């Protein structure tokens, strides 16, 4: 090999060099440190394997033809001892054997002797750059996990235990899953838990809200498009099915998908093939589909708003997610978990919520479910200067006199009284925003005004 002047790399590699040629051993002892790397030199394969068992390395430079065990055997054992090590084969001739080894063991590259040190430097720079990017990726992934919170399902009430058990059973499979529950119950969290417990955990997890996509762009967003396929398509675009390749794709709010797209989605699920907009070629995708909805798909299918065949296709395995009011025993644990996630404290404090505050939380009806609880905890954290969090730190709607906190009204009241209590409670929750109240109660704005006017008229007569 030629000797060249080298500049030290920003971040060097830890390299194990295994070759029986003494001249190459001396050259590597001298030149690899000049390139900024740390090197351990071994004269035969058995020594290299023993060193691998005691130390960790970023890169293995190995000759195929050595006395004792061959370079192929060293690579095979290196893969078992240190699966993420990058391997470079050094060989006196480019042979079928080296090509097979490269494919079989995922070898990064192989160099034919004699090689220039400049070629070796370039190759090692590629490996160093790749490993540095991998470190950044894993660091960002850990940071994202801290921000979003691990996909941990909190709760020991029977309904939540059933959800955990269903997730555990379905996660290792490739079955399509339908997560069903009210808005804010944590359907995306369940989907993430399925992905993290699956064999695809290291691959992408992609979320798409079907109700938020513009109808004229849904096909392009899901399947991609070719440059020039339509006005504004200035370049090729990968769809979310491609982006999620090898991983999982969550189709959130699947009930909002237009019928035209429902037919296309059904074909993809049945064939595993997609076609980009503006392209005649189809290609296979390997994606695990998870769907989520707060809608009653059966009722939608009966009304003609959702394809019945698609409903049966995505409902291979259903996970019903309970509303928060249906497992109030878990609220203290969930609230404490949310506090720790939002505060990012490493050590949990002895007491986060006072007993009075926990009673208040468990008495609330939680129409917004866990999402509402997240907002309430964050609100309290802003107001609270010293733990434990007290009732006065909670949002004002929790403290309103006569606030309807319980899921079921008291006995002995007329239907009209219960109706007005529900309306007034919704007015408090939405700060008298009547359109929002009408939407929550499932009535028209006109009907809401009529009920309020009638109630006001009855009050005037009574007085």
LOTI-758678 format. One record per residue (C-alpha): x negated, y negated, z; residue in three letters. Coordinates in Angstrom, 3 decimals, padded with zeros to 6 digits. Each point is the difference from the previous one (the first is absolute). Layout:
LOTI-758678
X Y Z ALA
...
This chain:
LOTI-758678
000.000 000.000 000.000 UNK
-001.071 -003.565 -000.659 UNK
-000.723 -002.308 002.915 UNK
001.794 -003.328 -000.209 UNK
000.390 -003.025 002.282 UNK
003.272 000.249 001.869 UNK
001.984 -002.457 002.105 UNK
001.595 001.159 003.222 UNK
003.730 000.700 -000.229 UNK
002.331 -001.887 002.339 UNK
001.094 003.252 001.628 UNK
-002.198 003.037 -000.418 UNK
000.957 003.648 -000.080 UNK
-001.041 002.835 002.250 UNK
-001.385 002.522 -002.508 UNK
-001.023 003.644 000.295 UNK
-002.445 000.936 -002.765 UNK
-000.574 003.704 -000.659 UNK
-002.594 001.065 -002.614 UNK
-002.954 002.393 000.049 UNK
-002.268 -002.224 -002.132 UNK
-002.502 -001.639 002.345 UNK
-000.662 -002.918 -002.353 UNK
003.706 -000.882 -000.036 UNK
000.213 000.356 003.769 UNK
-002.787 -002.564 000.475 UNK
001.496 -002.293 -002.618 UNK
003.402 -000.013 001.722 UNK
-001.545 -000.600 003.421 UNK
-001.625 -003.092 -001.470 UNK
002.535 -001.376 -002.480 UNK
003.408 000.612 001.596 UNK
-000.813 -002.173 003.053 UNK
-001.200 -002.701 -002.404 UNK
003.480 000.083 -001.520 UNK
001.423 -000.559 003.476 UNK
001.041 003.579 000.757 UNK
-000.843 002.378 002.833 UNK
-001.224 003.386 -001.179 UNK
-000.631 003.437 001.484 UNK
-002.025 002.299 -002.248 UNK
000.362 003.794 -000.036 UNK
-002.186 002.428 -001.934 UNK
002.590 002.753 -000.397 UNK
003.729 000.658 000.144 UNK
000.128 001.757 003.372 UNK
-001.748 -002.915 001.706 UNK
002.467 -002.377 -001.626 UNK
002.990 001.980 001.289 UNK
-001.444 000.060 003.540 UNK
-000.561 -003.767 -000.085 UNK
003.545 -000.560 -001.282 UNK
001.333 001.921 002.986 UNK
-001.764 -002.409 002.388 UNK
000.300 -003.367 -001.763 UNK
002.498 -001.827 -002.161 UNK
-000.938 -001.472 -003.379 UNK
001.629 -002.207 -002.616 UNK
-001.668 001.665 -002.973 UNK
-001.626 003.310 -000.901 UNK
-002.642 000.053 -002.775 UNK
-000.628 003.643 -000.737 UNK
-001.938 002.052 -002.523 UNK
001.836 003.048 -001.335 UNK
-003.043 002.255 -000.344 UNK
-001.679 000.476 003.385 UNK
-001.488 002.988 001.854 UNK
002.298 001.753 002.445 UNK
003.564 -001.214 -000.336 UNK
000.804 -001.941 -003.152 UNK
001.150 -003.578 -000.336 UNK
003.508 001.283 -000.783 UNK
000.077 001.780 003.371 UNK
-001.215 -003.170 001.730 UNK
002.781 -002.021 -001.645 UNK
002.621 002.564 000.954 UNK
-001.038 -000.020 003.651 UNK
-000.394 -003.772 000.001 UNK
003.623 -000.338 -001.107 UNK
001.091 002.127 002.975 UNK
-002.184 -001.837 002.521 UNK
000.526 -003.540 -001.300 UNK
002.934 -000.143 -002.460 UNK
-000.411 -003.703 -000.840 UNK
-003.701 000.144 -000.936 UNK
-000.827 -001.175 -003.539 UNK
-002.101 002.510 -001.937 UNK
-002.477 -000.687 -002.792 UNK
-001.564 002.977 -001.796 UNK
-003.606 -000.156 -001.172 UNK
-000.731 002.567 -002.674 UNK
-002.798 000.799 -002.397 UNK
002.498 000.529 -002.772 UNK
003.601 -000.884 -000.635 UNK
001.566 003.446 000.179 UNK
003.396 001.631 000.090 UNK
-000.746 000.885 003.632 UNK
-000.420 -003.633 001.017 UNK
003.136 -001.008 -001.902 UNK
002.050 002.696 001.760 UNK
-001.398 -001.068 003.377 UNK
000.876 -003.610 -000.731 UNK
003.627 000.907 -000.688 UNK
000.392 002.598 002.733 UNK
-001.424 -002.024 002.874 UNK
000.921 -003.504 -001.085 UNK
-003.611 -001.026 -000.614 UNK
-000.359 -003.755 -000.466 UNK
-002.626 000.293 -002.755 UNK
-003.008 001.995 -001.125 UNK
-003.387 -001.224 -001.217 UNK
-002.275 001.882 -002.354 UNK
-003.688 000.120 000.887 UNK
-002.082 -001.986 -000.667 UNK
002.115 -003.055 000.797 UNK
-000.814 -003.653 000.441 UNK
000.196 -001.486 003.451 UNK
002.038 -002.804 -001.526 UNK
002.657 002.553 -001.007 UNK
-000.025 001.474 003.488 UNK
000.322 -003.456 001.538 UNK
002.993 -000.815 -002.201 UNK
001.656 003.256 000.964 UNK
-000.594 -000.513 003.724 UNK
001.321 -003.555 -000.279 UNK
003.242 001.407 -001.443 UNK
000.274 002.427 002.899 UNK
-000.728 -002.724 002.574 UNK
002.590 -002.295 -001.595 UNK
002.597 002.771 -000.065 UNK
-000.554 000.890 003.642 UNK
000.120 -003.649 001.015 UNK
003.344 -000.417 -001.773 UNK
001.276 003.146 001.714 UNK
-000.982 -001.441 003.393 UNK
001.805 -003.239 -000.788 UNK
003.053 001.949 -001.128 UNK
000.145 002.021 003.218 UNK
-000.588 -003.148 002.083 UNK
002.870 -001.759 -001.775 UNK
002.153 003.075 000.443 UNK
-000.683 -000.004 003.755 UNK
000.717 -003.726 000.157 UNK
003.279 000.463 -001.880 UNK
000.911 002.822 002.351 UNK
-000.531 -002.301 002.992 UNK
002.180 -002.698 -001.558 UNK
002.795 002.283 -001.174 UNK
-000.297 002.467 002.830 UNK
-000.525 003.701 -000.392 UNK
003.009 001.858 -001.369 UNK
000.829 001.254 003.483 UNK
003.606 000.896 000.680 UNK
000.802 -001.106 003.545 UNK
002.758 001.663 001.981 UNK
000.867 003.161 001.915 UNK
003.788 -000.188 -000.208 UNK
001.442 003.096 -001.766 UNK
000.787 -001.870 -003.242 UNK
-003.561 -001.313 -000.276 UNK
-001.486 003.360 000.904 UNK
001.996 001.469 -002.879 UNK
-001.395 -002.668 -002.370 UNK
-003.563 000.825 001.095 UNK
000.606 003.708 -000.515 UNK
001.457 -000.549 -003.485 UNK
-002.974 -002.193 -000.965 UNK
-002.417 002.657 001.236 UNK
001.736 002.733 -002.004 UNK
000.349 -001.856 -003.302 UNK
-003.280 -001.964 -000.054 UNK
-002.309 002.846 -001.196 UNK
002.328 000.784 -002.916 UNK
000.493 -001.890 -003.266 UNK
003.780 -000.156 000.412 UNK
001.854 -003.213 -000.760 UNK
001.270 -001.564 003.225 UNK
002.956 -002.315 000.633 UNK
-000.253 -002.106 003.175 UNK
003.422 -001.367 000.894 UNK
000.797 -002.572 002.667 UNK
001.212 -003.506 000.752 UNK
-002.047 -003.043 -000.972 UNK
-002.886 -000.549 002.411 UNK
-000.110 003.532 001.436 UNK
-003.515 000.675 -001.282 UNK
000.534 001.983 -003.191 UNK
-003.326 -001.157 -001.448 UNK
-001.750 001.070 003.209 UNK
001.455 003.501 -000.399 UNK
-001.167 000.079 -003.629 UNK
-003.513 -001.037 001.068 UNK
-000.013 002.725 002.643 UNK
000.938 002.570 -002.660 UNK
-002.847 -001.233 -002.211 UNK
-002.565 -000.048 002.836 UNK
000.864 003.551 001.043 UNK
-000.087 001.301 -003.573 UNK
-002.862 001.359 -002.089 UNK
000.086 -003.312 -001.902 UNK
-000.932 -002.125 003.024 UNK
-003.254 -001.283 -001.556 UNK
001.757 -001.013 -003.218 UNK
002.099 -003.160 -000.579 UNK
003.289 -000.688 001.761 UNK
001.991 -002.449 -002.137 UNK
003.264 -001.690 000.999 UNK
002.475 -001.535 -002.438 UNK
003.247 -001.673 001.028 UNK
002.429 000.920 -002.776 UNK
002.371 -002.763 001.022 UNK
-002.648 -002.718 -000.276 UNK
-001.161 000.760 -003.558 UNK
001.463 -002.177 -002.795 UNK
002.179 002.263 -002.138 UNK
-001.813 -000.924 -003.212 UNK
-003.382 000.921 001.493 UNK
000.809 003.177 001.930 UNK
-001.074 002.374 -002.777 UNK
-003.292 -001.825 -000.492 UNK
-000.731 -000.124 003.743 UNK
000.676 003.710 000.479 UNK
-001.462 001.448 -003.195 UNK
-002.310 -002.727 -001.339 UNK
-000.179 -001.557 -003.448 UNK
-002.278 -000.412 -002.985 UNK
-001.352 -003.359 -001.073 UNK
002.515 -001.717 -002.296 UNK
002.905 002.235 001.066 UNK
002.110 -003.081 000.728 UNK
-000.359 -003.753 000.329 UNK
-002.483 -000.735 002.760 UNK
-001.681 003.440 -000.130 UNK
-003.454 -001.460 -000.616 UNK
-001.909 003.061 001.184 UNK
000.455 003.674 000.841 UNK
001.703 000.529 003.353 UNK
-000.108 003.083 002.223 UNK
003.329 000.883 001.535 UNK
000.477 000.933 003.640 UNK
000.325 003.688 -000.884 UNK
-003.563 -000.182 -001.369 UNK
-001.275 -002.079 002.915 UNK
001.329 002.625 002.409 UNK
-001.615 002.824 -001.974 UNK
-000.929 002.901 002.279 UNK
001.774 -001.678 002.913 UNK
003.529 -000.918 001.052 UNK
002.480 -002.527 -001.398 UNK
002.760 -001.345 002.247 UNK
003.048 -001.158 -001.951 UNK
001.583 -002.167 002.679 UNK
003.646 -001.032 -000.346 UNK
000.476 002.606 -002.738 UNK
003.744 -000.718 000.071 UNK
-000.646 -003.404 -001.607 UNK
-001.583 001.511 -003.127 UNK
002.045 -000.859 -003.142 UNK
001.678 002.964 -001.701 UNK
-002.105 -000.364 -003.157 UNK
-003.149 000.471 002.068 UNK
001.576 002.831 001.964 UNK
000.080 002.084 -003.181 UNK
-003.681 -000.724 -000.726 UNK
-000.996 000.787 003.565 UNK
001.848 003.318 -000.181 UNK
-001.963 000.965 -003.131 UNK
-003.288 -000.862 001.706 UNK
000.866 002.036 003.073 UNK
000.974 003.005 -002.100 UNK
-002.891 -000.089 -002.486 UNK
-002.795 -001.740 001.903 UNK
-000.641 -002.091 -003.131 UNK
000.110 -003.760 -000.484 UNK
-000.261 -002.221 -003.036 UNK
-001.155 -003.591 000.139 UNK
002.210 -002.661 -001.546 UNK
-001.116 -000.508 -003.608 UNK
-001.842 003.335 -000.153 UNK
001.112 003.201 -001.721 UNK
-002.371 002.245 001.930 UNK
001.145 001.727 003.186 UNK
-002.354 001.215 002.712 UNK
000.262 001.956 003.237 UNK
-000.080 -001.627 003.418 UNK
-000.615 001.722 003.317 UNK
002.029 -001.970 002.548 UNK
001.931 001.026 003.107 UNK
003.329 -001.895 000.003 UNK
001.582 -001.224 003.238 UNK
003.278 -001.926 -000.196 UNK
001.696 -002.145 002.627 UNK
003.404 -001.630 000.214 UNK
002.527 -001.479 002.411 UNK
002.796 000.680 -002.489 UNK
002.383 002.972 -000.110 UNK
-001.162 001.598 -003.251 UNK
002.809 002.558 000.057 UNK
002.632 -002.763 000.100 UNK
-001.911 -001.911 -002.683 UNK
-000.061 003.105 -002.213 UNK
003.737 000.503 000.468 UNK
000.558 -003.654 -000.947 UNK
-002.194 000.382 -003.104 UNK
-002.690 -002.381 001.280 UNK
-002.693 002.677 000.391 UNK
-000.743 003.032 -002.158 UNK
001.062 003.178 001.739 UNK
-002.767 002.059 -001.636 UNK
-002.634 -002.483 001.205 UNK
001.495 000.045 003.483 UNK
-000.394 003.782 000.178 UNK
-003.524 -000.236 -001.469 UNK
-001.356 -002.490 002.536 UNK
001.826 001.608 002.926 UNK
-002.117 003.154 000.024 UNK
-000.775 -000.634 003.659 UNK
001.897 -002.630 001.989 UNK
-001.189 -001.682 003.197 UNK
002.774 -001.961 001.766 UNK
-001.471 -002.798 002.101 UNK
002.067 -001.056 003.052 UNK
000.860 -003.617 000.722 UNK
-001.827 -001.494 002.985 UNK
003.249 -000.193 002.013 UNK
000.266 003.800 -000.353 UNK
-003.206 000.648 001.949 UNK
-000.194 -002.866 002.502 UNK
-002.048 002.197 002.366 UNK
-002.950 -000.498 -002.362 UNK
000.222 -003.806 -000.063 UNK
-002.490 -000.597 002.888 UNK
-002.649 002.174 -001.689 UNK
000.608 -001.561 -003.420 UNK
-000.138 -003.545 001.421 UNK
-003.283 000.705 001.814 UNK
-001.465 001.560 -003.150 UNK
001.017 -003.084 -002.008 UNK
-001.576 -002.299 002.590 UNK
-003.320 001.884 -000.191 UNK
000.067 -000.078 -003.794 UNK
000.808 -003.710 -000.179 UNK
-002.485 -001.014 002.694 UNK
-002.730 002.339 -001.342 UNK
-001.140 000.563 003.594 UNK
-002.235 003.019 000.386 UNK
001.073 000.701 003.595 UNK
003.696 000.014 000.867 UNK
000.925 -002.221 002.971 UNK
001.508 001.610 003.061 UNK
003.426 -001.547 -000.541 UNK
001.225 -001.674 -003.189 UNK
003.742 -000.465 000.606 UNK
001.833 -000.601 003.264 UNK
002.770 002.420 000.980 UNK
002.594 -002.716 -000.652 UNK
-001.352 -000.552 -003.515 UNK
000.054 003.732 -000.767 UNK
003.619 000.166 001.169 UNK
000.782 -002.929 -002.277 UNK
-001.652 001.732 -002.949 UNK
001.832 003.267 000.598 UNK
003.364 -001.769 000.351 UNK
-000.311 -001.816 -003.329 UNK
001.891 001.323 -003.036 UNK
-002.989 -000.448 -002.412 UNK
001.812 -000.560 -003.318 UNK
-003.419 -000.642 -001.568 UNK
-001.463 003.175 001.550 UNK
-003.793 000.268 000.467 UNK
-000.621 -002.955 -002.302 UNK
002.044 -002.184 002.353 UNK
-001.910 001.434 002.976 UNK
-003.324 -000.923 -001.650 UNK
001.163 -003.608 -000.368 UNK
001.279 -000.104 003.578 UNK
-003.293 001.314 001.432 UNK
-002.034 -002.440 -002.083 UNK
002.255 -002.883 001.122 UNK
-000.478 000.988 003.648 UNK
-003.782 000.270 -000.413 UNK
-000.139 -003.589 -001.244 UNK
001.931 -001.333 003.015 UNK
-001.551 002.221 002.666 UNK
-003.231 -001.331 001.554 UNK
-000.380 002.773 002.544 UNK
001.290 003.569 000.026 UNK
002.417 001.551 000.653 UNK
002.415 -001.417 -002.570 UNK
003.132 -001.310 001.746 UNK
003.577 -000.373 -001.339 UNK
-000.487 -003.763 -000.474 UNK
-002.733 000.760 -002.545 UNK
002.439 001.825 -002.261 UNK
001.854 -001.688 -002.917 UNK
002.908 -002.170 001.189 UNK
002.664 002.290 -001.481 UNK
-000.908 002.602 002.655 UNK
000.897 -002.465 002.749 UNK
003.234 -001.458 -001.384 UNK
002.911 000.395 002.470 UNK
002.368 002.738 -001.120 UNK
-002.505 001.240 -002.564 UNK
001.247 003.331 -001.349 UNK
-003.054 002.138 000.597 UNK
001.611 003.392 000.206 UNK
000.689 002.244 -002.995 UNK
003.491 000.798 001.214 UNK
002.522 -002.604 001.308 UNK
001.679 000.255 003.354 UNK
003.298 001.853 000.230 UNK
003.288 -001.831 000.489 UNK
-000.472 -002.624 -002.708 UNK
002.166 -000.501 -003.057 UNK
-001.341 000.555 -003.495 UNK
000.249 -003.753 -000.704 UNK
-002.005 -000.787 003.126 UNK
-002.716 002.465 -000.968 UNK
-000.039 -001.424 -003.509 UNK
-000.513 -003.553 001.258 UNK
-002.695 001.130 002.436 UNK
-001.872 001.589 -002.892 UNK
000.376 -003.192 -002.069 UNK
-001.178 -002.270 002.821 UNK
-002.947 002.292 000.764 UNK
-001.025 -000.135 -003.669 UNK
000.343 -003.803 000.015 UNK
-002.409 -000.144 002.945 UNK
-002.475 002.342 -001.686 UNK
-000.004 -002.059 -003.188 UNK
000.162 -003.458 001.634 UNK
003.498 -000.576 -001.483 UNK
-001.170 000.754 -003.548 UNK
003.384 001.155 -001.291 UNK
-001.149 001.510 -003.342 UNK
-002.515 002.142 001.918 UNK
002.704 001.002 002.497 UNK
002.392 001.000 -002.794 UNK
-002.730 002.098 -001.639 UNK
-000.824 001.796 003.258 UNK
003.645 000.732 000.785 UNK
000.727 001.158 -003.540 UNK
002.785 -002.505 -000.652 UNK
000.389 -002.892 -002.415 UNK
-000.758 -003.551 001.097 UNK
003.649 -000.904 -000.644 UNK
001.176 002.804 002.300 UNK
-002.390 -001.175 002.709 UNK
001.340 -003.558 -000.175 UNK
003.595 001.289 000.110 UNK
-000.687 002.056 003.138 UNK
-001.735 -002.940 001.709 UNK
002.822 -002.379 -000.920 UNK
002.661 002.444 001.213 UNK
-001.839 000.484 003.263 UNK
-000.357 -003.763 000.489 UNK
003.733 -000.418 -000.682 UNK
000.899 002.640 002.612 UNK
-002.245 -001.718 002.540 UNK
001.796 -003.336 -000.612 UNK
003.397 001.655 000.480 UNK
-001.150 001.651 003.219 UNK
-001.164 -003.327 001.374 UNK
